[in-house]
Amino acid sequence: MQDCMFCKIIKGEIPSHKVYEDKDTVAILDIRPINAGHTLVVPKKHSTDLLDIDDEDLKKAIVVVKRVAKAIKEAVNAQGINLGMNNGKAAGQLVFHPHLHVMPRFENDGYKHWAGKDISGEELKSLAEKIKKKLL
């Protein structure tokens, strides 16, 4: 895709700080990190998001995520790792090319997790049934 920032990075048209690259995937440092070492793992083949990506490309990317997460944790002495992937504008996706965030975490680093909502057992049961029907 011509206007895709990640496609341009993959082609070398936009500079980046690559920490890993193979024939299918690239990992680059995030330019607005949660913490130092925050890395984006990006499949090279263009698609839009998790719901659009080819299963094989997703499998390859998640293997790279694991490898990169281990390296980041050791490199910055992180106490933990969060993974994130925004899918769709409502979920905060800004670049419409799949990418997984690998974020090193430290106690008291100021990053807040989302708060859960209360939901009744009946609502959970109904939702589970709706989701199961869509999986058939």
N, C-alpha and C positions, 0 to 999 in steps of 0.2 A: 504494500500500500504506500503510495507516494508521500502522503502527509503524516505517516506514522513515525513518531519520534524514535521508538525502539527499532523499527526497520532501518531508519537512518543511522542509528548507533551501530547496528549490526553490520551495515555496509561501510562503516567508517566515515560517514558524512558528518557526524556529530561526535565530538570528542567525549570520551568516558574513561572511567578508571576501572578497567576490567580486572577481575580477580580470578576468573576462570573462563575458558572457552573450549568447546569441542565442536564437532561438525553440526550438532543439532541445537546447542544451548550456549548462552553466554550469561555470565554473572558479573554485574557491575555495582559499584558503590552507589547508594542512593545520594542524590545531591541535597536532599533535605532529610537527613537521618533522624530517627528516634534517638539513637545513640551511635557513637563511633563504631563503624563496622557494619552498619545496616546495609544490607546488600539485596539487590533485585536479581532474581533468577528468571531469565527470559528465553522462552523457546524461539529459535530463529525463524521458524515458519510462521507467517502471519495468520492470525485469526483474531477474534474479538475478545473472548473471555472464556471462563471455565466451561460454559455451556456450548461453546463453539469449537474449542480446541480438539484436535484429533487425539484419540485415546493414547496412541503410541507416543505422540509428542508430550503429552502430560506425564506419562510414565517416565520418560527420559528426564523430564524436568524435575520431577520429585526425587529422583535418585541424586541429581545434582544438588538439590536443596539440602539433602541429608549430608552430603560430602562438604558442602560449603558451610553448613551450620556447625559442623565439628571444627572446621578450620577457624571460623570466626570466634567460636567459644574459647579456643585455645589462644588465638592471637590477641584478643582484648581482655582475657581473663574474665569473661562474662559468667554470671551466676546462673543464667538461664537463657533460653532462646524462645522467642515468639515467632510464629509464622502467620502471615496474613495475605489475603488475596481479595481485592475489591472487585466485584462483578456487577457492572451496571452503574449508571450515574447515581442512582439513589443510594448505592452502597459506597460511594466515594471514588469510583473508578474515574481517573482523569485521562489515562492513556489507554485507548481501546485496542490493546494487544495484551494477551495474558502475561502476567508477571507475578511472581511470588516474592513477598517480602520476607527476608530472614533478618530478624531484629534481635541483637544481643540485649540482654536485660541485666539490670543490677538492682539490688534492694534500694528502695528510696530514690529511684531515678526520675520520679515525677510522672512517668507514663501511667495513665489511668486506664483500666479495663472498663468495658461497658457494664452497666448495672442491669441485672436481670429483672424481668417483670413477673409478678405473681400470676399464676394461672391455675384454674381449678382442675381437679382430676377428670371431670366430665369433658372439659375443653381439650385436655391432653388426649383423652380417648378418641374424641371426634377428629382431632387433627391427625392422630396416628392412622386412623382409618382412611381419611382422605389421601394421605401421603402413600399409604400402602396400595390403594387403588391405582394411583398414577405410576407406581413401580411395576405393575403387572404388564 
